Amino acid sequence: MNADALYLDLKHKLGDVMPEAELILKAEVAAEVLRLKEERNAVILGHNYMEPALFHTVPDFQGDSLELSRRAAETDKPYIVFCGVRFMAETAKILNPSKTVLLPTEKGGCSLAESITAADVRALRAAYPGVPIVTYINTYADVKAECDICCTSSNAVAVVESLKTDTVIFLPDEYLAKNVARETGLHVIVPKVLPKAGSAASGTDVEHTMIAWKGRCEVHELFTPEDIDSVRKQFPDVMILAHPECSPEVVAKADFSGSTTAMIKAVEKSKAKRYLLLTECSMGDNIVAAHPEKEMLRLCSHRCPHMGEITLEQTRDSLKYLRWVIDVPEDIRVRALRSVERMLAVGPKVD
């Protein structure tokens, strides 16, 4: 698709949210990205949180981290450009050791991924011997290597239930752990200080328990129950959808809670008059661009600073200069692969 065609498509989808000059510039950059993608024989994966001009032009596949993990596992392209954050690109590398995985930004951090280390997981395993460890996909490869199975927000409940155990360590998202515990009937302990190995904490005190961690998403923890109350007073007919990384109090007041893909499907299927997404705010713009008939309330102002690092310009330069290359040490990759493959085998929860 050339720049003129891309401009017309962007104009149709984003003309109400982007100025004309920016539409023209973004279309030109997108055309260059598509040319480079073909030259490199690359595949571009775009997370649901990408900026609209990127999301609606260059990705071969769009979705949440579970969907993109599956796409990464299936690709035969020599280059994978992951328009997301570092832990996602690492997962693609874990699944594709022989391919070159590129991240369009040098850092691509995540507050959840940075809240826990591999040493923390080893300490938890020593403190709670025999208790299976579930690690959220929003973690780095060395943490995945220390756990028993990974999960995403799409399949967290299914993963926990697949273990068929009364006690689970769930890392590192405290809120997601509590929301999953509510759905599975498990009680949650969030230890402030790790007990010593062999102490009473590893015995009957943790039966029927989910042991969590004090990690939180810096975006989703900003939403409050008061936000929901305020919106409902102004718009009584609104359908409110919350990501399960929001607090349990927020999720309890929302009309729907699920992964980014589940939220998109819920909006597509619903006949509600108005919608409000309690998640990274660019996703609302992406839904409106794809479904202009849906009225999305523009009340969300929380943008992930790390996802915001990924732009069309950065994606172009990633392909042009083959940067930034993601590497995972082989000993860590092999152990992390087991956890990721177990996650993929469980599949998503049916929404």
Number of C-alpha atoms within 10 A of each C-alpha: 14 13 18 13 12 23 25 15 16 23 19 13 22 23 15 10 13 14 11 15 8 12 21 17 12 22 26 17 23 25 21 22 26 21 16 18 22 10 11 16 13 22 23 24 28 26 25 25 26 26 22 25 24 23 24 20 22 25 20 12 15 21 21 21 27 22 19 24 24 15 17 27 16 11 15 13 14 14 21 27 27 29 32 27 23 27 20 27 30 23 29 26 26 30 23 21 15 10 16 20 28 28 27 29 25 17 12 20 19 21 17 21 23 14 17 19 18 17 12 15 22 14 16 21 19 17 19 26 14 11 21 18 27 28 28 25 28 28 27 26 29 19 26 30 23 22 25 20 26 31 28 24 26 23 23 29 21 20 23 27 16 11 15 9 14 17 22 28 27 29 31 29 26 24 24 27 33 24 24 24 23 14 11 15 13 22 20 24 18 17 12 8 6 14 16 14 15 12 10 13 16 19 11 9 10 20 16 16 19 28 27 25 23 16 19 22 21 16 19 22 14 13 19 17 15 12 14 17 14 11 16 14 10 9 14 11 13 19 22 23 26 26 23 27 27 27 23 21 14 23 25 14 17 20 11 18 24 21 24 25 19 21 23 19 13 17 22 14 9 12 11 14 13 17 21 22 26 31 28 21 21 22 23 23 22 23 21 17 22 15 14 14 10 18 16 21 17 12 12 17 12 16 17 20 14 16 23 16 20 24 20 26 15 19 28 23 18 22 26 15 8 18 20 18 18 19 15 17 11 11 10 16 22 16 19 26 21 19 22 24 17 15 26 21 9 18 18 19 14 8 12
